[in-house]
Amino acid sequence: MKLLILIGLVLLIIAVHQLMRVIELSREFKKTKEWQITESDNTFNGKMMLTFMFVFFAFFFWQVDRWNDNSLPGAASVHGQKIDALWDYNMYLIIVVFLITNGVLFYFGYKYSGKKDTKATFLAHDNRLEMAWTIVPAVVLAFIIIFGLKYWNEITERSTDPNRLTIELYAKQFDWTARYAGKDKVLGSTDYRQISASNSVGMDTTDATGNDDVLIKNEFHIPVNREIEFKMRSRDVIHSAFMPHFRAQMNCVPGMVTEFKFIPNKTTAEMRKDPYVIQLMAGINKARSLRNEEPVEFDYILLCNKICGASHYNMQMTIVVDTEKDYSEWMAKQKAVKTLAVKTEEKSK
């Protein structure tokens, strides 16, 4: 069997070699050399450029239609809706520019294909064109940048809402801890030198303001329609607190505290009833069933958006957006740091 395959390969190589010889011999009968471009070649290439333009644009719009239903659902925060509007403006602008510039490019390839006795016009400089393609993009980009900075400042400036909820997100390889400020609405101070197995976030045990703080792992809750102020720290490397459904992201940097705030405007229950989310989760669960995995429900999620190590992909935490009543009931069940410390001492005795 192996001998037959070897013989077949040798015969194939010989056949290809003979075919190339035939092609070389046939060239000698042509009146022009193969490297000489004729007017008919240019005309054909011009028509192919025009044909490719229509195929290219059709493929582009097909891709948009094909994958549009796999994007994130609408923003679940007040500022996120503004960011979505700015994103849409950017996309519409880019698509229009993309269609115009590529349309002109392909059309010119067809219209100005090489013709005999036709000479191209040489244009060294045109001040009007230079001004046009400098000023117009500058004005458009200024609009995008100004509004982008405005929205950025809104979520990063210090909160002045007396009813705000303050939460610290503490990142380390490879998990998150959420720390809630207690009734005093002030997070206790921290000291990295006090990090231990029983004090995983390095709370300063001499600071009484931290006694009513609440530490949460795996899943944390926030109330809808209320300002949430996040403060972020990292124990080891740079992580990035990314909450895609709220259009919020901020780096967690060792040795410093970063922060942002937003107001969630859709509870988890409301998002699960959204027609688009239902359709999205149906597709996800269909793919999971092919891998014999259990179906899942929609959840808001906190991710790390920095490549922070081997288990980076698994560094996530579920976020539950509750009504004010449900949030209060959930929080009432949580134990403050001081209470946990007392229980730990009793067990050690």
C-alpha positions, 0 to 999 in steps of 0.5 A: 500500500505504501509503495502504491502511494509513493508511486502515485506521488512520483507520477503526480510530480512528473505530470505537474512538471510536464504540464509546466513545460507545456505552458512554457512552450505555449507562451512562445506562440503569443505575440506579446510577452506574459508580463506585458499588460494589455488594455483588455487586462486593465478593463477586466481587472477594473470590472472585477474590482467593481464586482468585488466591491458589491460582494465585499459590502454584501458580506459586511452587512451579512456579518452584521446581521449574523452576529448582531444577536450575540452582542450584550443586552442593553445597558443596565445602568444610567450612565451605561445608556449614554455610553451605548448611545455614544457607541452607536454614534461611533459605529454609524460614523465608522460604517458611513466612512467605511462605505464611502471610502471603499466605494470610491476606492473600488469605483476609481479602480474601475473608472480609471483603469489603464487605457492606451494613450491615457496619461494620469494627471499629477497633482502635487498639492491642494490646500483645500483638500488638506484643510478638508481632511484635517478639519473635518476629522478633527471636529468629529473626533473632538465631539466624540472625545468631549462627550466620552470625557464627560461621561468618564468624569461622571462615573469617576468623580467623588460621590456626593449622594448621602444615600449611596452604597459604598462597596470595596472590590478586593482583587487577588489571584484569582478571586474577588472579595466584596466589602460593604461599608456598615451603618456608618457608610465608611469603610474601615482602613486597611493595612497590608501588613495585617493580611492573614488567613483570617484577615484576607483583605488586610483590614486594620484591626485597630480601626473601629470604623471597620467593625460594622463592615461586611465581607462577601465572597462568590456573590454580592448584591446591590439595590436598583436605582441607587448610587453604588460607589465602588472602591478597588484594591489589589493584593498582588498584580494589576487586575481590572474590575469589569462589569460589562452589563453596566458598562463599567471598568476600572483597573485595580492597582496594588498600592492604591485605591481606584474608584467609580460609581454608577446607578443600576436601573434593571434588577436581575429579575427584570433582565431575565424577562427581557425578550433579547436576554431570553433569546440570548440565553436560549442560544447559550444553553443550546450550545451548552447542551451539545457539551452535555452541560446544565442550562444556566440563567442570566446573571450580571457578572464581575470579571477581571479584564487583565491577563493576570495569570494562569486562572485569569479566565476563572476570576469572576463573581456574580452580581445580583441587582435587587429591589430595595426591599430584597436587598435590605432583607439580604443584607440583614442576613449578613454578619459584620466583621466584628461579629465574625471575629468574635465567633472565630475567637470563641471557636479558637478557645 
